């Protein structure tokens, strides 16, 4: 290869490699465990594998056909990961619904099964003439669905009158980048004169480095993954709310988190792997209470058990044992939740 091709190969291959590294970061190492992080990590994995295939096959066409099949298989997951990435952000989903798992499992079974039954090495014409059209059609459909999901964001981006938030610009940029990538690859397989497979890899590398520069430039990145920075009035889906409620109760009872007087909303949200924003929304809209009231219910319940089982402890010490940091706070919370004072409750409980 001459110098220009060597630079092109280096830039494209490095983009694919960095995409994998960034995918690992979003999947495993982000502080905030948003569901959008996981789908972004999966999206970067799929894109990076697809790009790596294009790069190496473009510069080394003698490679085994297995690499072509591997790249097209990864391509089959780009559309679904993109759609669920934007869907989880717009609908503020933090626990993956069973329907999403089923659809992803269906696509995975379909493409892997087709690859086993009809390997590219043996059925290359079938892949080149039919399978690739199905793969790109599926990718296009998901791009359309994704665009419809964030249509209001795209409208704001292209409007000079409306100001976009950092998260809206972030999601819009990632969507448009994926759209351009699809467009370049589609034009290439359709035989457009100015489009080649390597152009898709160059576009991906450019978009990836743009995304990395945004992450490095911003000191705070958590807000990039929340399209609604404020607590909305929308209730969490009942099925998802049931799962959250069970996880919260298990965390509170098994680890006795309520006994920690310094327990915060963020601490509790991290225990069940959702954002503090989502937890606050769930408590306020689904349970009709704030974080303090929710935690104090566990504390008062435990205090009542202690008071009815023994009169040897002072009421003040009971309050400290269950997680309150002052006598006055304990007494006020107790009366609010039970309608009486700790002393009256103790007298009534210990009467023969």
N, C-alpha and C positions, 0 to 999 in steps of 0.2 A: 504493500500500500504506500502511496505517496503521502507527503506531510499533511495535506488537507484531509485525506481520508482517515489518516491516523488520528487527527484532532477530532474529526466527526465521530469516529468510533469511541474515542476516549470520553468525549462529552456525553454521548448517548448511553454508553455502558455505565458510566459513573452515575448518571441519573437513575438508571434502573437499580443500581446497588444502593444508592442513597434512599430510594423509595422503599426498599425492603427495610433498611435501618429505621426510617421514619415510621413505617408500619408497625414495627416491633415496639417503638416508643409509644405510639398511640394505643397499642393493644395492651401493653403490660406496665408502662412506667409513668403514665400521667397521674397526677395527684387526685384529680377529680375523675371519678369513674362514671362518666356519662356514657349512655349507650351509643351516642354518636361517635365517641372516641373509638369504640370497638369496631363499628362499621367503617369508620374512616381508615383504621388500621387494616381491616380486611380488604377494603377498596384499594389501598396502596399496594398490598401484597399482590392482588390480582393484576393490577395495572403493571407493576414492576416485572412480574413474570411474563406478561404479554409483551412488554417492551424489550426485555432481555432476549426473548425468542426472536423478535424482529431484528434486533441488532446483530446477533450472532449468525443468524441465517442469512442476513443481507451481506455480511462481510465474509461468511464462510458457508456458501450454499451447499458444500459437500457434506455437511453435518447430517446425521441420521434423521429420518422422517419423524422419529419419536419426538424430537424437539418441536416440530410443527404441531403435533397433536397436543403436546403439553401446553404450548402457548395458547392454542384455541380453547382448550379446556378451561384455562384460567380466564380467558376472555368471556366465557359463559357466565362468570360470577360478577363481572364488572357492573353490569346493569342493575342486578338485584342489590348489590352492596351500595351503589350510588343512591338508589331509590330509598332504601331503608335508612341510609345516612341522613338524607334530608327529611324523611318522614318522621324519624324519631325526634328530630329537632323541632319541626313544626308542631307536631302533636304532643311534644314534651313527654315522650315515652322513655322510661328508664329500665323497665324489665321487658325483655323480648316476649311478645305474645306468642302463643302456641301456633297460631296461623302462620306467622313469619317463619318459625322453625320448620313447619311442615313444608312450606313453599321452597325454602332453601334446601331442605333434604330432598325434595322432589327433583329440583334442578340438578343437584349433585348426583343423585342416583341415575338420572337420565343421561347426563353427559359422560359419567364414568362408565355406565353400562354400555353406552354406544361405543365408547373407546375400546372396551374389552371385546365386544362382539365384532366390531369393525375397526380394527387398528389401522392407523394412517398408512403404515408401511405396506399393508396388503390392499387396502381400499382407498388409495390416494385419490382416485377420480371421484369417488363418493364424497369424500371430504371436501375436495376442491369445488365440486359442482353443486352439492346439496347441503352438506352439514354446515359449511361456512356461511351459507345464506341464512340458514335457520339461526345460527349464532348471532349474526349481525342484525337480523330482524328482531330477535329477542332483546338485544342491546338497545336498538333504536326505540322499541316500545317502552322500555324502562326509562330511557332518556326523556321521552314524551311525558310519561307519568311523573317523573321527577320535576320536569319543568312546570307542569301543571300544579304540582304541590307547592312550589315556591314562586308561583307566577306573580304574586304581589311584591316579592323581593326583587325579582327581575324587572318589574315595572318601575320600581323606585330607582334601581341602578341606572336605567336608561332614561330616567326623567330628570331634567335639570331643576325642577321645582321642588322635589322631595329629597330630604337628606337621609342617607342610609347610616345605620349603626355599624360598628365594627363587625359584629357577628353577621349581619345581613350581607355586608360586602364580602366577608370571608366565604359564606355559603354560596353566594352568587358567583364568586370567582372560581370556586372549585367546580361548580356545576358547568359554567361556561367552558372551563378548561377541559372537562370530560366531553362536552359536546364537540369542541374543536378536534379533540383526539379521535373521536368516533368519525368525524367528517373526513379527516385526513386518511384514516384507514379504509373507510368505505370507498372514497374516491380511488384509492390505490387498487383495491380489489376489482373495481369497475373499469380499471385501465385508463383512468384520466392521465393525460400527458404530463401534467405538472406535478402529479402526486406519486410519491414512492413510499414504501413501508418505512424507510428510515426517517422520513419527515415526521411521522407520528412519534417516533422516539425523541426527536429533537423538540417537538412541541411539549411532550411530557416532561422532559428535562427542564425546559424553560419554566413551565408551570410549577414544577416541584421546587425549583430554586426560588421562585417568587413566593411560594408558600413558606419555605424555610426562612426567607428574609423577613416575612411578616412575623413569624414566631419569635425570631431573634430580636427584632426591633421592639416588640411590645414586651414590657416588663410583666404585664398581667395578660394571660391568655385564656383564663377560664371563661371570660365573657364571650369569647369567640364561639363557644359551643352552646350558648343559650340565646336563642332568638328572642325570647321574652325575658328581659332582665328582672321584671317585677312579677310578683305573684299574681297569676291570673285567677279569674273567678271560675274557671273550668274545673269540673271534678275529674279525678282520675277514673279511668275505666273500672267498673265494679270488679271484674276478674283480677285486674292488676292491683286494685286497692286491697282485695282480700289477701293477696300474696304479701304485700307490703305490711299489712296489719299483723300477719302471722310472724313475719320476720322481726318486726319491732318487738312484739311480745316475747318472742324467744330470746332476743338479745337482752331485753330488760330483765327477764326472769332468770335466765341461765347465767348471765354475767353480773346481775344485780347492778346494772349501770346507774340506776336511779340513786344509789347510795353515794355516788360521787357528787359532792356539792358543787363542783366546777364543771359538771357536764354541760356541753354546749350542743346547739343544733347541728353544728358541723361534725362533732364527735359521733352523734347518734346516726347521722346520715352516712358516715363512712362505715359504720358497722354493718349496714345493709346495702352498701355499694350503690347509693343514689346521691344526687346532689342535694345540698342544703336547701336550694330553691325548690326542688321537687318535694322534699319532705315537708317543708313549710306549707306548700300548696296543698298537699295531702291532708295535713293536720287541720288546716283552716277550712278547706272546702269540703272534704269528705267526712271528717270527724267533728267539725264545728268547734275546734278548740285550738289554742296556741300551744307552742312548745312547752312553756312553763306549766300550763294546766295539765297537759298530757303526762309529763314526768311526775308532777305532784300527786296525780292519782295513784301512781304506784307507791310513792312514799307514804301517803296517807293510809293506803290499804295495808301496807306493812306495819305502820305505826299502830293501827287498830288491832292487828294480830298480837303485837307485843304487849299492848296495854291490857288486852283481855286475858293474856296468858300469865301475866305476872304484875304484882304491885310493888316489886322491890326496886325497880328502876324509877328514877325521877322522870317526869314528863319532859323536862328539858333535854335529858340525855337520850330519850327516845327519839326526839326530833333530830338530834345530831347523828344518831345511829342510822336513820333512814335517809339521810342526805341533805337535810336543811342546814344552813350555815348560821342560823341565829334562832333564838327562842321566839322572838316576835314574828318572824316569817313562818315558822312552824305553826304557831297558834292561829295566825290569820288564815293560812292555807287549810288547816284542819277544820276550822269553823266554816269556811267557804264550801268545802267538799262534803261535810257531814251535817252541817247545820247546828252544831253544838261545839262547845269547847272541849279540849282534851280532858280537863278535870271532870266535867259533867259526864263525858263518855266513860271515863274510868269508874266513876261512882256507880253509874247505871250498869256497867258490865260486871262489876264485882259484887253487886247486891245478890244476896242469896235467893 
